[in-house]
């Protein structure tokens, strides 16, 4: 009997010990399903044909192998060719190898730059860190011409910059209406470089812009500019540097550099101001301007001058002759405008004290494009200044010093001669 009781007690103790062990094991925190969060961007591990391959023939298939499992989307969204090639189909072999089939074979005797954009994503939706480019050739060689430079903005390196290469266009079209020849990106120092360019080659234009969202397209508010010089490579000069180029925020004011011009009234000061033109612009109605809304700048007919603080985009410029010397665009009596045509004068008798008024002689030019932070050269056209009749506003009525109870004004004192009392 005692032996049975001892056995029961041991069984109870064993059960309690097992319960404690199970409870302890339940309290252990396990990692979440799938393991740690993936933050490593995918990379291209292998390409066929390999980077730098020549004599690839009339190729229609490109194979890409990645460092990890990928988001198996169409290559149209992350694979680009220069010159452009149309992608017909993307076949995934598992999750790490993509077979990209082109619509047409590659052009003979041509260097093709294959760009794997940073928009490609792995299976956990982590994007590539930066775009990469690789050359292949259907000819027997890859040229060695290069163009390089550095982008800065506010004295700091542009680490998210994109630079595009275009042919210099004919006068009938804009440069960006042509095919994009090449594209490259900046590194952490702001440096960029185009490789595998033909020598001789060019002339070319470069457009640079910041790309904070990594979509390889300039947004409306991304800093951007066209580099000022055309670039060419020769047999003797296979490498060119653009030096340091500054980008400016989209809303940075620019300047208009006015060249020498003819003035309708020699000896008088000429001034000007600018007004931004809205997309749906309704024009400008001539009216006095005192500079409180748009700063007014002095100009010298002999040397020209600078109009500063100009909003980026399309602008109108108003030039005027400051006849009365008050540094504002104002109305003046016709006695100051001795050159006003008789057709604009009213016949007023000498005994009439009322004078005819006109706005100071003015000239307007519309559609002057100013880039953010940049200088724009401008030549004043040889056009006649306008003479616009002006009616001055009525003066404000004088406020009397005091009012009687009935609301009429009363004098402080009235003098009555002694003989009239």
Secondary structure, 3 states (H helix, E strand, C coil): CHHHHHHHHHHHHHHHHHHHHHHHHHCCCCCCCCCCCCCCCCCEEEEECCCCCCCCCCCCEEEEEECCCECCCCHHHCEEEECCCCEEEEEEECCCEEEEEECCCCCCCCEEEEEECCCCEECCCCECCCCEEEEEECCCCCCCEEEEEEEEECCEECCCEEEEEEECCCCCCCHHHCCCCEEEECCCCCEEEEEEECCCEEEEEEEEEECCCCCCCCCCCCCEEECCCCEEECCCCCEEEEEEEECCCCCCCEEEEECCCCCCCCCCEEEEEEEECCCCCCCCCCCCECCCCCCCEEEECCCEEEEEEECCEEEEEEEEEECCCCCCECEEEHHHCCCCCHHHCCCCCCCCCCCCEEECCEEEEEEEEECCCCEEEECCCCCCCECCECCCCCCCCCCCCCECCCCCECCCCCCCCHHHC
